[in-house]
Structure formats: structure tokens, C-alpha cells
Amino acid sequence: MTTAVESDEQQYPQVGTCKDCTGGAILPGSPKGKDHENLAGLKCYVSQDGAHPDKAIIIAADAFGLGIANPRIVADTLRDLTGLTVYVPDLIDGHYPPFDKLYKVDTPINKKPFLQRAGILARGLASVVWNFGLTYLVHMRMSVLVPRIKEFARTLKKEKGISHLAVVGFCLGGQVGTICARDVPPEGENPLFEAFVVAHPGPLSVSDFTQVAYPFALICSEEDIYFDRIKEASIAALRKLSVPVEVYEHPGTTHGFAARPDITIPNIAIEYQKALKEAAAWVSKHL
């Protein structure tokens, strides 16, 4: 049995950023869908649309999960753009890091003086280690999250009559999506997912991208502390694949811009909206 709770903006941190230490920004607006306490075994946000009952999107959220309003706002936007129901399962099962304790850089720093760049990177690393540390190692492992999203998808198909699923993943969820995109079902079985959009993914290897087996769109920030090291080789690997692939570049942005954008910065607001439109168009085309 599913228990639904009406979304209420009072439940989540309000729009704005902490000037001294922040993990990005909270998107404005109130979620329009519903939180479900138990849907396919997980807490889940659902942004419902009945236009295409056999198709749906699963958002694999970033490491803040449903602890902030942002994935709900993103889900509502993708629903409006695609006409599909969007599900946001709580893949990290309530283990949300403290949003207001984390440090995030919203614009590129490559052109800043060396010492300033070093200070920013050191501050960011210390913030992640201190606030994510054990939570990341225990609750955000791919060996936990990937089986969890697959089981959620199987249950959705069985209980909701959904035949076609796409994954849209951000940051940590981008890791999840990329790993899921490698899975080829046994002969005679239908794939669990049929299209993927991954935005500024967390740590991966080039080999993860060489194994992608489904239509795959990659949304890249200009600077990405997690992805820049393998970006060129990963994009080259994707472009050699026989499946449809698209790479979207977003100048003036950093890791996390499509999930936790500070929309008071005009370029960030523009690139965030472009990214969601790209994701919606890709899913609509390939699902």
C-alpha cells in the first residue's frame, strides 16, 4: 500500500545560498507532485502525468537526494516538458548530508590565480570529506544504489504497468545512470531501461562509457572536479559507439549546475534551463 503526502515547501530548505559555505542553491517554487512513503519499497516523489501511462522517467538524484526540494522541482519541469510521469526514488534511503554545510563553486575557477584556486579546491575537498565521509562510503556506494534503482524499476513495471523507462541522473545519480546503461539483458528479455541522460556525473572510469549500450546523452559543465580528468577520453569513447549519443556542453558552469543551480547568476539560470530541455528532448526522442 502506498501512502501519499502532499508536497509542502515548508518541508524543505528555502531558496538561497549560504555565503560562507554552501552546496549550491535551493530552487524556488513549490513541488506540485506527491511524496510517497513507500512506493516500490522506497520513499519516492512522483510528478504525475497521465498522457503516456506506459512510459516514465526515473530521476537518479544527486547526493542530497530528497533531503532538498530541487529534485522535486526538476521532476515537475521534466514532466511538463515531456508529458511523462517522473519518479524520484530515495536511493540513499534518507541518509542526506547537511546541505547548508557544504561548499560549492558555481562558476569556473581555472582563470583565477593559482593560490586562490588551490584554496577553493582545498576548502571544497575538506567540506566533502567532513560532511560526506562515512555517509558516502556506506550509503552511497554503487553496489548499494545500482541494485536499488533496478529493483525500483522492476517493481514499477510490475505494479504500475509501465513498459518503457528512461533514467535521468545528476552527479551521484549520473554515476548510477552510467553504470545502468552498461547492462545488456539476457537474450529474449526486454531491457530494464531504454534511454539515459547523465548530467555532470560523479567519479567514473573511461571503461564505463565504452560499455554504454543504449541511447545516451551526456550533459557537461565547463569545469568538473570529478569528470575533467577523463572527459576527453570518455566523450571519444561514446562517439565510437553504435548507439545514439549526444554530448551537450555548458559554458560558464561547474559540477552540479543542473541539479543545484544558483539561478541568481544569469548564465547559470540559462544553462540550467537548457540542460533540462536537452534532457527532455532526448528522452522524448528515444523512449
C-alpha positions as CSV (number, residue, x, y, z in Angstrom):
1,M,0.0,0.0,0.0
2,T,1.3,3.5,-0.9
3,T,0.9,6.4,1.5
4,A,1.0,9.8,-0.2
5,V,1.8,13.1,1.4
6,E,1.1,16.4,-0.4
7,S,4.4,18.3,-1.0
8,D,4.8,21.4,1.1
9,E,7.6,23.9,0.5
10,Q,7.8,24.3,4.3
11,Q,9.3,20.7,4.4
12,Y,12.4,21.8,2.5
13,P,15.2,24.4,2.9
14,Q,14.1,27.7,1.2
15,V,15.7,29.3,-1.8
16,G,19.1,30.9,-1.3
17,T,22.7,30.2,-0.6
18,C,25.0,30.4,2.3
19,K,27.7,33.0,1.5
20,D,30.4,31.2,3.5
21,C,29.7,27.5,2.9
22,T,27.2,26.1,0.5
23,G,26.4,23.1,-1.5
24,G,24.7,25.1,-4.3
25,A,21.3,26.7,-4.2
26,I,17.8,25.6,-3.4
27,L,15.5,26.1,-6.4
28,P,12.5,28.4,-5.9
29,G,8.9,27.2,-6.1
30,S,6.7,24.5,-4.5
31,P,6.7,20.9,-5.7
32,K,3.5,20.0,-7.5
33,G,3.6,16.3,-7.1
34,K,3.4,14.0,-4.1
35,D,5.8,12.3,-1.7
36,H,5.0,8.6,-1.2
37,E,6.3,7.0,2.0
38,N,6.5,3.6,0.3
39,L,6.5,3.1,-3.4
40,A,8.2,0.1,-4.8
41,G,9.9,-0.3,-1.4
42,L,11.3,3.2,-1.2
43,K,10.2,6.7,-0.3
44,C,9.6,8.4,-3.6
45,Y,8.4,11.7,-5.1
46,V,6.0,11.3,-8.0
47,S,5.2,14.0,-10.5
48,Q,2.2,12.5,-12.2
49,D,1.1,12.8,-15.8
50,G,-1.4,10.5,-17.5
51,A,-0.7,11.3,-21.1
52,H,1.6,8.3,-21.6
53,P,0.8,5.7,-18.9
54,D,3.2,3.1,-20.4
55,K,6.3,5.4,-20.2
56,A,8.0,7.1,-17.3
57,I,11.2,8.8,-16.2
58,I,13.2,7.8,-13.1
59,I,15.4,10.6,-11.8
60,A,18.6,9.4,-10.1
61,A,19.2,12.4,-7.9
62,D,22.4,13.8,-6.6
63,A,23.9,13.1,-3.1
64,F,21.4,15.4,-1.4
65,G,18.5,13.2,-2.6
66,L,15.0,14.1,-1.4
67,G,16.5,16.0,1.5
68,I,16.0,19.2,-0.5
69,A,13.3,20.3,-2.9
70,N,15.5,20.5,-6.0
71,P,14.9,17.0,-7.4
72,R,11.2,17.5,-7.0
73,I,11.3,20.8,-8.9
74,V,13.4,19.2,-11.6
75,A,10.9,16.3,-11.8
76,D,8.0,18.7,-12.2
77,T,9.8,20.5,-15.0
78,L,10.6,17.3,-16.9
79,R,7.0,16.2,-16.5
80,D,5.8,19.4,-18.1
81,L,8.4,19.2,-20.9
82,T,7.8,15.5,-21.8
83,G,4.2,14.7,-20.7
84,L,5.6,11.7,-18.8
85,T,5.2,10.8,-15.2
86,V,8.5,11.3,-13.3
87,Y,9.6,9.3,-10.3
88,V,12.3,10.3,-7.9
89,P,13.1,7.3,-5.6
90,D,15.0,7.9,-2.4
91,L,18.0,5.9,-3.5
92,I,20.1,7.0,-0.5
93,D,17.3,5.9,1.9
94,G,17.1,9.1,4.0
95,H,20.9,9.5,4.5
96,Y,21.0,13.1,3.4
97,P,24.2,15.1,4.0
98,P,23.8,18.6,5.6
99,F,23.1,20.9,2.6
100,D,24.0,24.1,4.4
101,K,27.4,22.8,5.5
102,L,28.8,22.1,2.1
103,Y,30.9,24.3,-0.2
104,K,30.2,24.6,-3.9
105,V,31.8,26.8,-6.5
106,D,29.1,27.9,-9.0
107,T,31.4,29.5,-11.7
108,P,34.7,28.2,-13.3
109,I,37.9,29.0,-11.4
110,N,40.5,28.0,-14.0
111,K,41.4,31.6,-14.7
112,K,41.8,32.6,-11.1
113,P,45.3,32.9,-9.6
114,F,46.9,29.6,-8.6
115,L,46.8,30.2,-4.8
116,Q,43.2,31.3,-5.0
117,R,42.3,28.1,-7.0
118,A,44.2,26.0,-4.5
119,G,42.4,27.5,-1.6
120,I,39.0,26.9,-3.2
121,L,39.8,23.3,-4.1
122,A,41.1,22.6,-0.6
123,R,38.0,24.1,1.0
124,G,35.7,22.1,-1.2
125,L,37.6,18.9,-0.6
126,A,37.6,19.4,3.2
127,S,33.9,20.2,3.1
128,V,33.1,17.0,1.2
129,V,35.3,14.7,3.3
130,W,34.0,16.2,6.6
131,N,30.3,16.2,5.7
132,F,30.0,13.2,3.3
133,G,32.7,10.9,4.6
134,L,31.1,7.9,6.2
135,T,27.7,8.6,4.6
136,Y,29.3,8.3,1.2
137,L,31.3,5.2,1.9
138,V,28.4,3.3,3.5
139,H,25.2,4.6,1.9
140,M,26.2,5.9,-1.5
141,R,28.2,3.0,-2.9
142,M,27.3,1.9,-6.4
143,S,27.0,-1.6,-5.0
144,V,24.0,-0.3,-3.0
145,L,22.5,2.3,-5.3
146,V,22.5,0.4,-8.6
147,P,20.7,-2.7,-7.4
148,R,18.2,-0.4,-5.6
149,I,17.3,1.6,-8.7
150,K,17.0,-1.7,-10.7
151,E,14.6,-3.2,-8.2
152,F,12.6,0.0,-8.1
153,A,12.3,-0.1,-11.9
154,R,11.2,-3.7,-11.9
155,T,8.6,-3.1,-9.3
156,L,7.3,0.0,-11.2
157,K,6.9,-2.1,-14.3
158,K,5.1,-4.9,-12.5
159,E,2.8,-2.7,-10.3
160,K,2.2,0.3,-12.5
161,G,2.0,-1.3,-15.9
162,I,5.0,0.8,-17.2
163,S,6.7,-0.7,-20.3
164,H,9.4,1.9,-21.1
165,L,11.7,3.7,-18.6
166,A,14.4,6.3,-19.0
167,V,16.9,7.4,-16.4
168,V,18.0,11.0,-15.9
169,G,20.9,11.1,-13.5
170,F,22.6,14.0,-11.8
171,C,26.1,13.9,-10.1
172,L,25.9,10.8,-7.9
173,G,22.8,9.8,-9.9
174,G,24.9,10.3,-13.0
175,Q,27.2,7.5,-11.8
176,V,24.2,5.3,-11.2
177,G,22.8,6.0,-14.7
178,T,26.0,5.4,-16.5
179,I,26.5,2.0,-14.8
180,C,23.0,1.0,-15.5
181,A,23.5,2.0,-19.2
182,R,26.1,-0.8,-19.5
183,D,23.6,-3.6,-18.7
184,V,22.5,-5.8,-21.6
185,P,19.7,-8.2,-20.6
186,P,19.9,-11.9,-21.4
187,E,18.7,-12.9,-24.9
188,G,14.9,-12.9,-25.0
189,E,14.5,-10.4,-22.2
190,N,13.5,-6.7,-22.6
191,P,15.9,-4.1,-21.2
192,L,15.0,-2.5,-17.9
193,F,15.8,1.0,-19.2
194,E,15.8,2.3,-22.8
195,A,17.3,5.7,-22.7
196,F,19.7,7.7,-20.4
197,V,20.6,11.3,-19.7
198,V,23.6,11.9,-17.4
199,A,24.5,15.3,-16.1
200,H,27.9,16.1,-14.7
201,P,28.4,12.5,-13.3
202,G,30.4,11.7,-10.2
203,P,33.6,9.6,-10.3
204,L,33.6,7.0,-13.2
205,S,36.2,5.5,-15.5
206,V,36.5,5.7,-19.3
207,S,35.6,2.0,-19.5
208,D,32.2,2.8,-18.0
209,F,31.5,4.8,-21.1
210,T,32.9,2.3,-23.6
211,Q,30.2,-0.2,-22.4
212,V,27.2,2.1,-22.8
213,A,24.5,0.1,-24.7
214,Y,21.5,2.4,-25.0
215,P,20.8,5.9,-26.3
216,F,22.9,8.1,-24.1
217,A,23.1,11.9,-23.6
218,L,25.9,13.5,-21.6
219,I,25.4,17.0,-20.2
220,C,28.8,18.5,-19.3
221,S,29.8,21.5,-17.2
222,E,32.7,23.7,-18.3
223,E,34.6,22.7,-15.2
224,D,34.1,19.5,-13.3
225,I,36.3,18.4,-10.5
226,Y,35.1,14.8,-10.8
227,F,34.9,14.4,-14.6
228,D,37.5,16.6,-16.2
229,R,40.3,14.1,-15.8
230,I,38.5,11.6,-18.1
231,K,36.2,13.9,-20.0
232,E,38.0,13.9,-23.4
233,A,38.6,10.2,-23.5
234,S,35.1,9.4,-22.3
235,I,33.5,11.6,-24.9
236,A,35.7,10.0,-27.6
237,A,34.6,6.5,-26.4
238,L,31.0,7.5,-26.5
239,R,31.3,8.8,-30.1
240,K,32.6,5.4,-31.2
241,L,29.5,3.6,-30.1
242,S,26.9,2.3,-32.4
243,V,24.0,3.6,-30.2
244,P,22.7,7.2,-30.4
245,V,24.9,9.5,-28.4
246,E,24.8,13.3,-27.8
247,V,27.1,15.5,-25.8
248,Y,25.9,18.9,-24.5
249,E,28.5,21.5,-23.4
250,H,27.5,24.2,-21.0
251,P,30.0,27.1,-20.8
252,G,30.4,29.1,-17.6
253,T,29.2,26.2,-15.4
254,T,30.7,23.8,-12.8
255,H,29.8,20.4,-11.4
256,G,26.2,20.4,-10.1
257,F,24.8,23.2,-12.2
258,A,21.9,21.1,-13.5
259,A,20.9,19.9,-10.0
260,R,21.7,22.7,-7.6
261,P,22.0,25.9,-9.7
262,D,22.3,29.3,-8.3
263,I,19.8,30.9,-10.6
264,T,20.6,34.4,-9.3
265,I,23.6,34.1,-11.7
266,P,22.1,34.8,-15.1
267,N,24.3,32.4,-17.1
268,I,23.7,29.6,-14.6
269,A,20.0,30.1,-14.9
270,I,20.1,29.9,-18.7
271,E,22.3,26.9,-18.8
272,Y,20.2,25.1,-16.2
273,Q,17.1,25.6,-18.2
274,K,18.9,24.5,-21.4
275,A,20.1,21.3,-19.7
276,L,16.6,20.3,-18.6
277,K,15.2,21.0,-22.1
278,E,18.0,18.8,-23.6
279,A,17.2,16.0,-21.2
280,A,13.5,16.2,-22.0
281,A,14.1,16.3,-25.8
282,W,16.4,13.2,-25.6
283,V,14.0,11.2,-23.5
284,S,11.1,12.1,-25.7
285,K,13.0,11.1,-28.8
286,H,14.3,7.8,-27.6
287,L,11.7,6.4,-25.2
